[in-house]
Amino acid sequence: MLSILIGLVLLIILAYLGWSIIWIAPLISGIVALMSGMDILATYRETYMAGFVDFAKEWFPVFLLGAIFGKLMEDTGAAQSVAFSITRVIGKTRAILGVLIAAAVLTYGGVSLFVVVFAIYPLAVALFREADISRKLLPGTFALGAFTFTMTALPGTPQIQNLIPMDYYGTTPLAAPFMGIASAIVMAVGGYLYLKWRENRLTRKDDRFTEPQEENAVEGVNEDELPNVWLSLIPLFVVVLTLNVLNWSIIVSLIAGSLLLMLFNYKRYKQFSESVNDGAKGSVMAVINTSAAVGFGVVITATPAFDDLAGILLGIPGHPLISQALSIQVMAAITGSAGGGMGIGLEALGEQYYQIAQEQGYNLDAFHRVASVASGASILPHNGALLTLFAVTGLTHKDSYGDIAAVGLIIPTIAVIVAVIMGAIGIY
């Protein structure tokens, strides 16, 4: 048991210090294997790499096509067109709400979380400048719009955090809609009210907008050059509707959305090859990072002590949704990856929870939704998405992590509790 604890502590410390999980995951897996009396090379070749490769084999097409779709949305101007139209309706003085809704619409439409940040960062800076709001609130606003309720809670979202549980529970992206909507309301409304409270507090302290440093400066966007907003929205609708109404594979849905984007923006055809190439390159790092985390989790599950740990987790008093939520949230927090942590938790315990649900008559959709929501309630300082967000905005943990913790950890944890209670009393 000590080997598991030391491995988890090392992983979170080194990741927090900025060391890439691509190489620290196999290194720490070797340390865990050594302390557990396992053969190090055999553990790496047969256990760690098996977990790594199995996850990549299953999910690389989704990472690849999602990144390409998102990059096409960004490079054709479709993402910016949607964002600008939303802010025109809401009003430029409601900068936080405008950026929040724009990020949420793009994320729910299938655009990669990271692409959303890059695509609407210029608009967000312009809105915050006009409303004279402190840039310290930018990371929290992005995190709330892209990394929380649209990623994990809203039924039908095409993000991978909503798709992974399907393999373990035989569910669909629309699993437990009432639980998902209730969790989404807690996160969206609670997070927005918190950010507005923070805006008022910073304004009273005369902490207002400051221009970003040169390396984080943005160029203005000419709205007249952006594509038609309705044509920009159609590919997003197609991805969501074909996935959830026509029950297409997410792979086919993303291909359809990408082809429509290129068709509607055919005059920009010279950009397509570069956009596809850039999206493909970005997807490689994303899937390798997540697969590395999953490989480490598979090593943990192979240690002799894991059966004892699993027994402790499964033996947590109360409804099994409680222990599942806790297991996945902790794994996601430790690895700094919602998808990776969920992959670890479900790879280790998903079969047991499935059997418990079948034997005791629990609803599998409820397990799906709780797993998704719990995976997102996990943004600690070393989280990979958070580090990217800080790099894009030019802000630091000192500037903005308190807001991230509120909208990406504390309030989502409340949403997890709401989902667990609803699932336990039979409201799915």
Secondary structure, DSSP 8 states (H G I E B T S, - for coil): -HHHHHHHHHHHHHHHTT--HHHHHHHHHHHHHHHTT--HHHIIIIIIHHHHHHHHHHHHHHHHHHHHHHHHHHHTTHHHHHHHHHHHHH-TT-HHHHHHHHHHHHHHTT--HHHHHHHHHHHHHHHHHHHT--GGGHHHHHHHHHTTIIIIISTT--SHHHHHHHHHH---TT-SHHHHHHHHHHHHHHHHHHHHHHHHHHHHTT-------GGG------GGGS--HHHHHHHHHHHHHHHHTS---HHHHHHHHHHHHHHHTGGGHHHHHHHHHHHHHHHHHHHHHHHHHHHHHHHHHHSTTHHHHHHHHHTSSS-HHHHHHHHHHHHHHHHT-HHHHHHHHHHHHHHHHHHHHHHHT--HHHHHHHHHHHHHS---TT-HHHHHHHHHHT--HHHHHHHHHIIIIIHHHHHHHHHHHHHHHT--
